[in-house]
Amino acid sequence: MTAERVAVVTGGAGAIGSAIVQALRTTRHRTVVLDRDGDVAVDLADEQSTRRAAAEVLDRHGRCDVFVHCAGAFDVAALADLTAETWRRVQAVNVESALWLAQAFTPGMAERGVGRIVFITSDTLWDPPTPVLLPYVASKGALIGIMRSLAHALGPDGIAVTAVAPGLTDTPGSRTVNTEEQFDAVVARQALNRRLTPDDTAAAVAFLASTGGAALTGQVLCADGGAVLR
């Protein structure tokens, strides 16, 4: 990879996303945030908006060396209350936008013979904490399936595709829907007795984007303090 790599981060304006952006900046990446209020404004629920954002990144920066999909829609519904609108929005943001962006960025990676794609998933895939996370958990499972498929498909072009699965992370957003008791209960189930921070996920992403992660592809790193042992 070049001395200054271009890293594109969806959801980079959020707590975990901004930590990822900062971690990549400190490791010689020129970062581009794709978000509603990002460096490139985008509505990831809309295919055409997503494709336009990808084209704008390539027009401005000429390349994408590292693509991190951190954006996530958290619309909740249990099976009995699930609507097609809720389902489709979560899948569009969490899954489909990742495909359209990878479709746009990987030809350049392949031409240069090197690239990284990192999907942010969730350890809720292995232990769903509540039925109302059905559309979210399903979307994270889909991302892991895509990651494994792309690892095989893109490996011959030198592109590594991986995922990071955080656990419950202490962010302003998670504090609005989780009580102190709920945080403590999650920590009690972890092997490591501490709350997770956005920097925990960011450090895993930075490693996967580095030369140290060059031999890793098709793998999920669970950055969840040992809540899920797999």
VOFI-117901 format. One record per atom (N, C-alpha, C): residue in one letter; residue number from 1; x, y, z; chain. Coordinates in steps of 0.1 Angstrom, whole numbers, padded with zeros to 4 digits. Example, Ala and Ser with C-alpha at 12.3 -4.5 7.8 and 13.67 -1.06 7.14 Angstrom:
BEGIN
  res    n      u      v      w  chain
    a    1   0132  -0057   0078      A
    a    1   0123  -0045   0078      A
    a    1   0132  -0033   0078      A
    s    2   0128  -0022   0071      A
    s    2   0137  -0011   0071      A
    s    2   0129   0000   0079      A
***
This chain:
BEGIN
  res    n      u      v      w  chain
    m    1   0008  -0012   0000      A
    m    1   0000   0000   0000      A
    m    1   0009   0013   0000      A
    t    2   0003   0024  -0004      A
    t    2   0010   0036  -0005      A
    t    2   0012   0042   0009      A
    a    3   0021   0052   0009      A
    a    3   0024   0059   0022      A
    a    3   0012   0065   0028      A
    e    4   0003   0071   0020      A
    e    4  -0010   0077   0025      A
    e    4  -0021   0069   0018      A
    r    5  -0028   0062   0025      A
    r    5  -0039   0054   0020      A
    r    5  -0052   0061   0022      A
    v    6  -0062   0060   0013      A
    v    6  -0075   0066   0015      A
    v    6  -0084   0056   0021      A
    a    7  -0090   0059   0032      A
    a    7  -0099   0051   0039      A
    a    7  -0113   0057   0039      A
    v    8  -0123   0050   0035      A
    v    8  -0137   0055   0035      A
    v    8  -0144   0048   0046      A
    v    9  -0151   0056   0055      A
    v    9  -0158   0050   0066      A
    v    9  -0172   0055   0066      A
    t   10  -0182   0045   0064      A
    t   10  -0196   0049   0066      A
    t   10  -0199   0050   0080      A
    g   11  -0209   0059   0084      A
    g   11  -0212   0061   0098      A
    g   11  -0201   0067   0106      A
    g   12  -0192   0074   0099      A
    g   12  -0180   0079   0106      A
    g   12  -0183   0091   0115      A
    a   13  -0196   0096   0115      A
    a   13  -0199   0107   0124      A
    a   13  -0204   0102   0138      A
    g   14  -0207   0089   0139      A
    g   14  -0211   0083   0151      A
    g   14  -0200   0080   0161      A
    a   15  -0203   0075   0173      A
    a   15  -0193   0073   0183      A
    a   15  -0183   0063   0179      A
    i   16  -0187   0051   0175      A
    i   16  -0177   0041   0171      A
    i   16  -0171   0045   0158      A
    g   17  -0179   0050   0148      A
    g   17  -0173   0054   0135      A
    g   17  -0163   0065   0137      A
    s   18  -0165   0075   0145      A
    s   18  -0155   0086   0147      A
    s   18  -0142   0080   0153      A
    a   19  -0144   0071   0162      A
    a   19  -0132   0065   0168      A
    a   19  -0124   0057   0157      A
    i   20  -0131   0050   0148      A
    i   20  -0124   0043   0137      A
    i   20  -0117   0053   0128      A
    v   21  -0124   0064   0125      A
    v   21  -0117   0075   0117      A
    v   21  -0105   0080   0124      A
    q   22  -0105   0083   0136      A
    q   22  -0093   0088   0143      A
    q   22  -0082   0078   0143      A
    a   23  -0085   0065   0146      A
    a   23  -0075   0054   0146      A
    a   23  -0069   0053   0132      A
    l   24  -0076   0054   0122      A
    l   24  -0071   0053   0108      A
    l   24  -0062   0065   0105      A
    r   25  -0066   0077   0110      A
    r   25  -0058   0089   0107      A
    r   25  -0045   0088   0114      A
    t   26  -0044   0082   0125      A
    t   26  -0031   0081   0132      A
    t   26  -0022   0070   0126      A
    t   27  -0028   0063   0117      A
    t   27  -0020   0052   0110      A
    t   27  -0018   0056   0095      A
    r   28  -0017   0069   0092      A
    r   28  -0014   0074   0079      A
    r   28  -0024   0071   0069      A
    h   29  -0037   0072   0073      A
    h   29  -0048   0071   0063      A
    h   29  -0054   0085   0061      A
    r   30  -0057   0088   0049      A
    r   30  -0065   0100   0046      A
    r   30  -0080   0095   0047      A
    t   31  -0088   0100   0056      A
    t   31  -0101   0094   0059      A
    t   31  -0112   0102   0052      A
    v   32  -0122   0095   0047      A
    v   32  -0134   0102   0041      A
    v   32  -0146   0096   0048      A
    v   33  -0154   0104   0055      A
    v   33  -0166   0100   0062      A
    v   33  -0178   0101   0053      A
    l   34  -0185   0089   0051      A
    l   34  -0197   0089   0044      A
    l   34  -0208   0088   0055      A
    d   35  -0216   0099   0056      A
    d   35  -0227   0100   0066      A
    d   35  -0236   0111   0062      A
    r   36  -0247   0112   0069      A
    r   36  -0256   0123   0065      A
    r   36  -0250   0137   0067      A
    d   37  -0241   0138   0077      A
    d   37  -0233   0150   0079      A
    d   37  -0218   0148   0078      A
    g   38  -0214   0139   0069      A
    g   38  -0200   0135   0067      A
    g   38  -0193   0144   0057      A
    d   39  -0181   0140   0054      A
    d   39  -0173   0146   0043      A
    d   39  -0181   0145   0030      A
    v   40  -0187   0134   0028      A
    v   40  -0196   0132   0017      A
    v   40  -0210   0128   0022      A
    a   41  -0219   0137   0020      A
    a   41  -0233   0135   0025      A
    a   41  -0240   0124   0017      A
    v   42  -0246   0115   0025      A
    v   42  -0252   0103   0018      A
    v   42  -0264   0098   0026      A
    d   43  -0274   0093   0019      A
    d   43  -0285   0086   0026      A
    d   43  -0283   0071   0022      A
    l   44  -0278   0063   0031      A
    l   44  -0274   0050   0028      A
    l   44  -0286   0041   0026      A
    a   45  -0298   0045   0029      A
    a   45  -0310   0038   0027      A
    a   45  -0314   0039   0012      A
    d   46  -0308   0048   0005      A
    d   46  -0312   0050  -0009      A
    d   46  -0300   0046  -0018      A
    e   47  -0303   0036  -0027      A
    e   47  -0292   0031  -0036      A
    e   47  -0286   0042  -0044      A
    q   48  -0294   0051  -0050      A
    q   48  -0288   0061  -0059      A
    q   48  -0279   0071  -0051      A
    s   49  -0284   0074  -0039      A
    s   49  -0276   0083  -0031      A
    s   49  -0262   0077  -0027      A
    t   50  -0263   0064  -0025      A
    t   50  -0251   0056  -0021      A
    t   50  -0241   0056  -0033      A
    r   51  -0247   0053  -0045      A
    r   51  -0238   0052  -0057      A
    r   51  -0232   0066  -0060      A
    r   52  -0240   0076  -0058      A
    r   52  -0235   0090  -0061      A
    r   52  -0223   0093  -0051      A
    a   53  -0225   0089  -0038      A
    a   53  -0215   0092  -0028      A
    a   53  -0202   0084  -0032      A
    a   54  -0203   0072  -0037      A
    a   54  -0191   0065  -0041      A
    a   54  -0184   0072  -0052      A
    a   55  -0192   0076  -0062      A
    a   55  -0186   0083  -0073      A
    a   55  -0179   0096  -0069      A
    e   56  -0185   0103  -0059      A
    e   56  -0179   0116  -0054      A
    e   56  -0166   0113  -0047      A
    v   57  -0165   0102  -0040      A
    v   57  -0153   0099  -0033      A
    v   57  -0142   0096  -0043      A
    l   58  -0145   0089  -0054      A
    l   58  -0135   0086  -0064      A
    l   58  -0131   0098  -0072      A
    d   59  -0141   0107  -0074      A
    d   59  -0138   0119  -0081      A
    d   59  -0129   0128  -0073      A
    r   60  -0131   0129  -0060      A
    r   60  -0123   0138  -0052      A
    r   60  -0110   0132  -0048      A
    h   61  -0109   0119  -0046      A
    h   61  -0097   0114  -0040      A
    h   61  -0090   0104  -0049      A
    g   62  -0097   0099  -0060      A
    g   62  -0091   0091  -0070      A
    g   62  -0090   0076  -0066      A
    r   63  -0093   0073  -0054      A
    r   63  -0091   0059  -0050      A
    r   63  -0097   0056  -0036      A
    c   64  -0099   0044  -0033      A
    c   64  -0102   0039  -0019      A
    c   64  -0094   0027  -0017      A
    d   65  -0086   0028  -0007      A
    d   65  -0077   0016  -0003      A
    d   65  -0083   0008   0008      A
    v   66  -0090   0015   0017      A
    v   66  -0097   0008   0028      A
    v   66  -0111   0012   0029      A
    f   67  -0120   0003   0029      A
    f   67  -0135   0006   0030      A
    f   67  -0140  -0001   0043      A
    v   68  -0145   0008   0052      A
    v   68  -0150   0003   0065      A
    v   68  -0165   0007   0065      A
    h   69  -0173  -0004   0067      A
    h   69  -0188  -0001   0067      A
    h   69  -0192  -0002   0082      A
    c   70  -0194   0010   0088      A
    c   70  -0197   0010   0102      A
    c   70  -0212   0015   0104      A
    a   71  -0218   0021   0094      A
    a   71  -0231   0027   0095      A
    a   71  -0241   0015   0099      A
    g   72  -0251   0019   0107      A
    g   72  -0261   0009   0111      A
    g   72  -0274   0015   0114      A
    a   73  -0285   0009   0109      A
    a   73  -0298   0013   0112      A
    a   73  -0303   0003   0123      A
    f   74  -0309   0009   0134      A
    f   74  -0313   0001   0145      A
    f   74  -0328   0000   0147      A
    d   75  -0336   0002   0137      A
    d   75  -0350   0001   0138      A
    d   75  -0354  -0012   0144      A
    v   76  -0363  -0012   0154      A
    v   76  -0366  -0024   0161      A
    v   76  -0380  -0029   0159      A
    a   77  -0381  -0042   0159      A
    a   77  -0395  -0048   0158      A
    a   77  -0393  -0063   0160      A
    a   78  -0402  -0069   0168      A
    a   78  -0403  -0083   0170      A
    a   78  -0411  -0088   0158      A
    l   79  -0411  -0101   0156      A
    l   79  -0417  -0108   0144      A
    l   79  -0432  -0103   0143      A
    a   80  -0440  -0103   0153      A
    a   80  -0454  -0099   0152      A
    a   80  -0456  -0085   0147      A
    d   81  -0446  -0076   0150      A
    d   81  -0448  -0062   0147      A
    d   81  -0440  -0058   0135      A
    l   82  -0433  -0067   0129      A
    l   82  -0424  -0063   0118      A
    l   82  -0431  -0059   0105      A
    t   83  -0427  -0048   0099      A
    t   83  -0433  -0043   0087      A
    t   83  -0422  -0044   0076      A
    a   84  -0427  -0045   0063      A
    a   84  -0418  -0045   0052      A
    a   84  -0410  -0032   0052      A
    e   85  -0415  -0021   0056      A
    e   85  -0408  -0008   0056      A
    e   85  -0396  -0009   0065      A
    t   86  -0399  -0013   0077      A
    t   86  -0388  -0014   0087      A
    t   86  -0377  -0024   0083      A
    w   87  -0381  -0036   0078      A
    w   87  -0372  -0046   0073      A
    w   87  -0363  -0041   0062      A
    r   88  -0369  -0035   0052      A
    r   88  -0362  -0030   0041      A
    r   88  -0353  -0019   0044      A
    r   89  -0357  -0010   0053      A
    r   89  -0348   0001   0056      A
    r   89  -0335  -0004   0063      A
    v   90  -0336  -0013   0073      A
    v   90  -0325  -0019   0080      A
    v   90  -0316  -0026   0070      A
    q   91  -0321  -0034   0061      A
    q   91  -0313  -0042   0052      A
    q   91  -0306  -0032   0042      A
    a   92  -0313  -0021   0038      A
    a   92  -0308  -0012   0028      A
    a   92  -0295  -0005   0034      A
    v   93  -0297   0000   0047      A
    v   93  -0286   0007   0053      A
    v   93  -0274  -0002   0057      A
    n   94  -0278  -0013   0064      A
    n   94  -0268  -0022   0070      A
    n   94  -0261  -0031   0060      A
    v   95  -0268  -0035   0049      A
    v   95  -0263  -0046   0040      A
    v   95  -0262  -0041   0026      A
    e   96  -0272  -0036   0020      A
    e   96  -0272  -0032   0006      A
    e   96  -0262  -0021   0003      A
    s   97  -0261  -0011   0011      A
    s   97  -0252   0000   0009      A
    s   97  -0238  -0005   0009      A
    a   98  -0235  -0015   0017      A
    a   98  -0221  -0020   0018      A
    a   98  -0218  -0027   0004      A
    l   99  -0228  -0033  -0002      A
    l   99  -0226  -0040  -0015      A
    l   99  -0223  -0030  -0026      A
    w  100  -0231  -0019  -0026      A
    w  100  -0230  -0009  -0037      A
    w  100  -0216  -0002  -0036      A
    l  101  -0212   0001  -0023      A
    l  101  -0199   0008  -0021      A
    l  101  -0187  -0002  -0025      A
    a  102  -0188  -0014  -0021      A
    a  102  -0178  -0024  -0024      A
    a  102  -0177  -0025  -0039      A
    q  103  -0189  -0025  -0046      A
    q  103  -0189  -0027  -0060      A
    q  103  -0182  -0015  -0067      A
    a  104  -0183  -0003  -0061      A
    a  104  -0176   0009  -0067      A
    a  104  -0161   0009  -0064      A
    f  105  -0157   0005  -0052      A
    f  105  -0143   0007  -0047      A
    f  105  -0134  -0005  -0051      A
    t  106  -0139  -0017  -0052      A
    t  106  -0130  -0028  -0054      A
    t  106  -0123  -0029  -0068      A
    p  107  -0129  -0023  -0079      A
    p  107  -0121  -0024  -0091      A
    p  107  -0108  -0016  -0090      A
    g  108  -0108  -0005  -0083      A
    g  108  -0095   0002  -0081      A
    g  108  -0086  -0006  -0072      A
    m  109  -0091  -0012  -0062      A
    m  109  -0083  -0020  -0053      A
    m  109  -0076  -0032  -0061      A
    a  110  -0085  -0038  -0069      A
    a  110  -0080  -0049  -0077      A
    a  110  -0069  -0045  -0087      A
    e  111  -0071  -0033  -0093      A
    e  111  -0061  -0028  -0103      A
    e  111  -0047  -0025  -0096      A
    r  112  -0048  -0021  -0083      A
    r  112  -0035  -0019  -0076      A
    r  112  -0030  -0031  -0069      A
    g  113  -0038  -0042  -0068      A
    g  113  -0034  -0054  -0063      A
    g  113  -0034  -0055  -0048      A
    v  114  -0042  -0046  -0041      A
    v  114  -0042  -0046  -0027      A
    v  114  -0054  -0038  -0022      A
    g  115  -0060  -0042  -0011      A
    g  115  -0072  -0034  -0006      A
    g  115  -0077  -0041   0007      A
    r  116  -0085  -0034   0014      A
    r  116  -0091  -0039   0027      A
    r  116  -0105  -0035   0027      A
    i  117  -0114  -0044   0031      A
    i  117  -0128  -0041   0034      A
    i  117  -0130  -0047   0048      A
    v  118  -0136  -0039   0057      A
    v  118  -0139  -0043   0070      A
    v  118  -0154  -0039   0073      A
    f  119  -0162  -0049   0076      A
    f  119  -0176  -0047   0080      A
    f  119  -0177  -0048   0095      A
    i  120  -0184  -0038   0101      A
    i  120  -0187  -0038   0115      A
    i  120  -0200  -0045   0117      A
    t  121  -0199  -0057   0124      A
    t  121  -0211  -0065   0126      A
    t  121  -0215  -0063   0141      A
    s  122  -0218  -0074   0148      A
    s  122  -0222  -0073   0162      A
    s  122  -0222  -0087   0168      A
    d  123  -0219  -0088   0181      A
    d  123  -0219  -0101   0187      A
    d  123  -0233  -0105   0191      A
    t  124  -0243  -0096   0188      A
    t  124  -0257  -0101   0190      A
    t  124  -0261  -0111   0180      A
    l  125  -0253  -0113   0170      A
    l  125  -0256  -0124   0160      A
    l  125  -0256  -0137   0167      A
    w  126  -0247  -0139   0176      A
    w  126  -0245  -0152   0183      A
    w  126  -0254  -0153   0196      A
    d  127  -0258  -0142   0201      A
    d  127  -0266  -0143   0213      A
    d  127  -0276  -0131   0213      A
    p  128  -0286  -0131   0205      A
    p  128  -0296  -0120   0204      A
    p  128  -0302  -0117   0218      A
    p  129  -0300  -0104   0223      A
    p  129  -0305  -0101   0236      A
    p  129  -0320  -0098   0238      A
    t  130  -0326  -0096   0227      A
    t  130  -0341  -0092   0227      A
    t  130  -0347  -0095   0213      A
    p  131  -0359  -0100   0213      A
    p  131  -0366  -0103   0200      A
    p  131  -0368  -0091   0191      A
    v  132  -0368  -0079   0197      A
    v  132  -0370  -0067   0188      A
    v  132  -0359  -0063   0180      A
    l  133  -0347  -0070   0182      A
    l  133  -0335  -0067   0173      A
    l  133  -0335  -0076   0161      A
    l  134  -0346  -0083   0158      A
    l  134  -0347  -0092   0147      A
    l  134  -0341  -0086   0134      A
    p  135  -0346  -0074   0129      A
    p  135  -0341  -0070   0116      A
    p  135  -0326  -0066   0117      A
    y  136  -0321  -0061   0128      A
    y  136  -0307  -0057   0130      A
    y  136  -0298  -0069   0130      A
    v  137  -0302  -0079   0138      A
    v  137  -0294  -0092   0139      A
    v  137  -0293  -0099   0126      A
    a  138  -0305  -0099   0119      A
    a  138  -0305  -0105   0106      A
    a  138  -0295  -0098   0096      A
    s  139  -0295  -0085   0097      A
    s  139  -0286  -0077   0088      A
    s  139  -0272  -0080   0091      A
    k  140  -0268  -0082   0103      A
    k  140  -0254  -0085   0107      A
    k  140  -0250  -0099   0103      A
    g  141  -0260  -0108   0103      A
    g  141  -0257  -0121   0098      A
    g  141  -0254  -0121   0083      A
    a  142  -0262  -0113   0076      A
    a  142  -0261  -0112   0062      A
    a  142  -0247  -0106   0058      A
    l  143  -0242  -0096   0066      A
    l  143  -0229  -0090   0064      A
    l  143  -0218  -0101   0065      A
    i  144  -0219  -0109   0075      A
    i  144  -0209  -0120   0076      A
    i  144  -0209  -0129   0065      A
    g  145  -0221  -0133   0060      A
    g  145  -0221  -0141   0048      A
    g  145  -0215  -0134   0036      A
    i  146  -0218  -0122   0034      A
    i  146  -0212  -0114   0023      A
    i  146  -0197  -0113   0025      A
    m  147  -0192  -0111   0037      A
    m  147  -0178  -0110   0040      A
    m  147  -0171  -0123   0035      A
    r  148  -0177  -0134   0039      A
    r  148  -0170  -0147   0036      A
    r  148  -0170  -0149   0021      A
    s  149  -0181  -0146   0014      A
    s  149  -0182  -0148   0000      A
    s  149  -0172  -0139  -0008      A
    l  150  -0171  -0126  -0003      A
    l  150  -0162  -0117  -0010      A
    l  150  -0147  -0120  -0007      A
    a  151  -0145  -0126   0005      A
    a  151  -0131  -0130   0008      A
    a  151  -0126  -0140  -0003      A
    h  152  -0134  -0149  -0006      A
    h  152  -0130  -0159  -0017      A
    h  152  -0130  -0152  -0031      A
    a  153  -0140  -0144  -0033      A
    a  153  -0141  -0138  -0047      A
    a  153  -0130  -0128  -0049      A
    l  154  -0126  -0120  -0039      A
    l  154  -0117  -0109  -0041      A
    l  154  -0102  -0112  -0037      A
    g  155  -0100  -0123  -0030      A
    g  155  -0087  -0127  -0026      A
    g  155  -0077  -0127  -0037      A
    p  156  -0080  -0133  -0048      A
    p  156  -0070  -0134  -0059      A
    p  156  -0065  -0120  -0064      A
    d  157  -0073  -0109  -0061      A
    d  157  -0069  -0096  -0065      A
    d  157  -0062  -0089  -0053      A
    g  158  -0059  -0096  -0042      A
    g  158  -0051  -0090  -0032      A
    g  158  -0060  -0082  -0022      A
    i  159  -0073  -0084  -0022      A
    i  159  -0082  -0077  -0013      A
    i  159  -0086  -0086  -0002      A
    a  160  -0084  -0081   0010      A
    a  160  -0088  -0088   0022      A
    a  160  -0101  -0083   0027      A
    v  161  -0110  -0092   0031      A
    v  161  -0123  -0088   0036      A
    v  161  -0126  -0094   0049      A
    t  162  -0128  -0086   0059      A
    t  162  -0129  -0091   0073      A
    t  162  -0141  -0084   0080      A
    a  163  -0143  -0088   0092      A
    a  163  -0154  -0081   0100      A
    a  163  -0150  -0080   0115      A
    v  164  -0155  -0070   0121      A
    v  164  -0153  -0068   0136      A
    v  164  -0167  -0068   0142      A
    a  165  -0168  -0076   0153      A
    a  165  -0181  -0077   0160      A
    a  165  -0180  -0072   0174      A
    p  166  -0184  -0059   0176      A
    p  166  -0183  -0053   0189      A
    p  166  -0194  -0059   0198      A
    g  167  -0192  -0058   0211      A
    g  167  -0203  -0061   0221      A
    g  167  -0210  -0048   0224      A
    l  168  -0217  -0048   0235      A
    l  168  -0224  -0036   0240      A
    l  168  -0213  -0026   0244      A
    t  169  -0213  -0014   0236      A
    t  169  -0203  -0004   0238      A
    t  169  -0208   0008   0244      A
    d  170  -0200   0014   0253      A
    d  170  -0205   0026   0261      A
    d  170  -0204   0038   0251      A
    t  171  -0215   0042   0246      A
    t  171  -0216   0053   0237      A
    t  171  -0228   0062   0241      A
    p  172  -0229   0074   0237      A
    p  172  -0241   0082   0240      A
    p  172  -0254   0076   0236      A
    g  173  -0253   0069   0224      A
    g  173  -0265   0063   0219      A
    g  173  -0269   0051   0227      A
    s  174  -0260   0042   0231      A
    s  174  -0263   0030   0238      A
    s  174  -0268   0034   0252      A
    r  175  -0263   0045   0258      A
    r  175  -0267   0049   0271      A
    r  175  -0281   0054   0271      A
    t  176  -0287   0058   0260      A
    t  176  -0301   0062   0259      A
    t  176  -0311   0050   0260      A
    v  177  -0306   0038   0257      A
    v  177  -0315   0027   0256      A
    v  177  -0311   0016   0266      A
    n  178  -0300   0018   0273      A
    n  178  -0295   0008   0283      A
    n  178  -0293   0015   0297      A
    t  179  -0298   0008   0307      A
    t  179  -0296   0013   0321      A
    t  179  -0282   0009   0326      A
    e  180  -0278   0015   0337      A
    e  180  -0266   0011   0343      A
    e  180  -0266  -0003   0347      A
    e  181  -0278  -0008   0351      A
    e  181  -0279  -0022   0355      A
    e  181  -0277  -0031   0343      A
    q  182  -0282  -0027   0331      A
    q  182  -0280  -0035   0319      A
    q  182  -0266  -0036   0315      A
    f  183  -0259  -0024   0316      A
    f  183  -0245  -0024   0313      A
    f  183  -0237  -0033   0322      A
    d  184  -0240  -0033   0335      A
    d  184  -0233  -0041   0345      A
    d  184  -0236  -0056   0342      A
    a  185  -0248  -0059   0338      A
    a  185  -0252  -0073   0335      A
    a  185  -0244  -0079   0324      A
    v  186  -0242  -0070   0313      A
    v  186  -0234  -0074   0302      A
    v  186  -0219  -0076   0305      A
    v  187  -0214  -0067   0313      A
    v  187  -0200  -0068   0318      A
    v  187  -0198  -0081   0326      A
    a  188  -0208  -0084   0334      A
    a  188  -0207  -0096   0342      A
    a  188  -0206  -0109   0334      A
    r  189  -0211  -0108   0322      A
    r  189  -0211  -0120   0313      A
    r  189  -0198  -0121   0305      A
    q  190  -0190  -0110   0304      A
    q  190  -0178  -0110   0297      A
    q  190  -0167  -0117   0304      A
    a  191  -0157  -0122   0297      A
    a  191  -0145  -0127   0303      A
    a  191  -0136  -0116   0309      A
    l  192  -0137  -0104   0302      A
    l  192  -0129  -0092   0307      A
    l  192  -0139  -0083   0315      A
    n  193  -0136  -0080   0327      A
    n  193  -0146  -0073   0335      A
    n  193  -0144  -0057   0334      A
    r  194  -0148  -0052   0322      A
    r  194  -0148  -0038   0320      A
    r  194  -0158  -0035   0309      A
    r  195  -0163  -0022   0308      A
    r  195  -0171  -0018   0297      A
    r  195  -0163  -0016   0285      A
    l  196  -0169  -0019   0274      A
    l  196  -0163  -0017   0261      A
    l  196  -0164  -0002   0257      A
    t  197  -0154   0003   0250      A
    t  197  -0154   0017   0245      A
    t  197  -0153   0016   0230      A
    p  198  -0156   0028   0223      A
    p  198  -0154   0028   0208      A
    p  198  -0140   0025   0204      A
    d  199  -0130   0029   0212      A
    d  199  -0116   0027   0208      A
    d  199  -0113   0012   0207      A
    d  200  -0121   0003   0214      A
    d  200  -0118  -0011   0213      A
    d  200  -0121  -0016   0199      A
    t  201  -0132  -0012   0193      A
    t  201  -0135  -0015   0180      A
    t  201  -0126  -0009   0170      A
    a  202  -0123   0004   0172      A
    a  202  -0114   0011   0163      A
    a  202  -0100   0005   0163      A
    a  203  -0095   0000   0174      A
    a  203  -0082  -0006   0174      A
    a  203  -0082  -0019   0165      A
    a  204  -0092  -0027   0166      A
    a  204  -0093  -0039   0158      A
    a  204  -0094  -0035   0143      A
    v  205  -0101  -0025   0140      A
    v  205  -0102  -0021   0126      A
    v  205  -0089  -0016   0121      A
    a  206  -0082  -0008   0129      A
    a  206  -0069  -0003   0125      A
    a  206  -0059  -0014   0122      A
    f  207  -0059  -0024   0131      A
    f  207  -0051  -0036   0129      A
    f  207  -0054  -0043   0116      A
    l  208  -0067  -0045   0113      A
    l  208  -0070  -0052   0101      A
    l  208  -0067  -0044   0088      A
    a  209  -0067  -0031   0090      A
    a  209  -0063  -0022   0078      A
    a  209  -0048  -0021   0076      A
    s  210  -0040  -0025   0086      A
    s  210  -0026  -0024   0086      A
    s  210  -0019  -0035   0079      A
    t  211  -0006  -0034   0077      A
    t  211   0002  -0045   0071      A
    t  211   0002  -0057   0080      A
    g  212   0000  -0055   0093      A
    g  212  -0001  -0066   0103      A
    g  212  -0013  -0075   0100      A
    g  213  -0023  -0070   0094      A
    g  213  -0035  -0078   0092      A
    g  213  -0035  -0084   0078      A
    a  214  -0024  -0083   0071      A
    a  214  -0024  -0087   0056      A
    a  214  -0028  -0102   0054      A
    a  215  -0026  -0110   0063      A
    a  215  -0029  -0125   0061      A
    a  215  -0043  -0128   0066      A
    l  216  -0050  -0119   0071      A
    l  216  -0064  -0122   0076      A
    l  216  -0074  -0118   0066      A
    t  217  -0083  -0128   0063      A
    t  217  -0094  -0125   0054      A
    t  217  -0105  -0136   0057      A
    g  218  -0117  -0132   0055      A
    g  218  -0128  -0141   0058      A
    g  218  -0131  -0144   0072      A
    q  219  -0125  -0136   0081      A
    q  219  -0126  -0138   0096      A
    q  219  -0134  -0127   0103      A
    v  220  -0139  -0131   0114      A
    v  220  -0146  -0121   0123      A
    v  220  -0138  -0120   0136      A
    l  221  -0134  -0107   0139      A
    l  221  -0128  -0105   0152      A
    l  221  -0139  -0100   0162      A
    c  222  -0141  -0108   0173      A
    c  222  -0151  -0104   0183      A
    c  222  -0144  -0095   0193      A
    a  223  -0147  -0081   0191      A
    a  223  -0141  -0072   0201      A
    a  223  -0151  -0069   0212      A
    d  224  -0154  -0079   0219      A
    d  224  -0165  -0078   0229      A
    d  224  -0162  -0082   0243      A
    g  225  -0149  -0082   0246      A
    g  225  -0145  -0085   0260      A
    g  225  -0147  -0100   0264      A
    g  226  -0149  -0108   0254      A
    g  226  -0151  -0123   0257      A
    g  226  -0165  -0126   0261      A
    a  227  -0175  -0118   0256      A
    a  227  -0189  -0121   0259      A
    a  227  -0193  -0133   0250      A
    v  228  -0187  -0134   0238      A
    v  228  -0189  -0145   0230      A
    v  228  -0176  -0152   0227      A
    l  229  -0175  -0165   0231      A
    l  229  -0163  -0172   0229      A
    l  229  -0165  -0182   0217      A
    r  230  -0158  -0179   0206      A
    r  230  -0160  -0187   0194      A
    r  230  -0147  -0189   0186      A
***
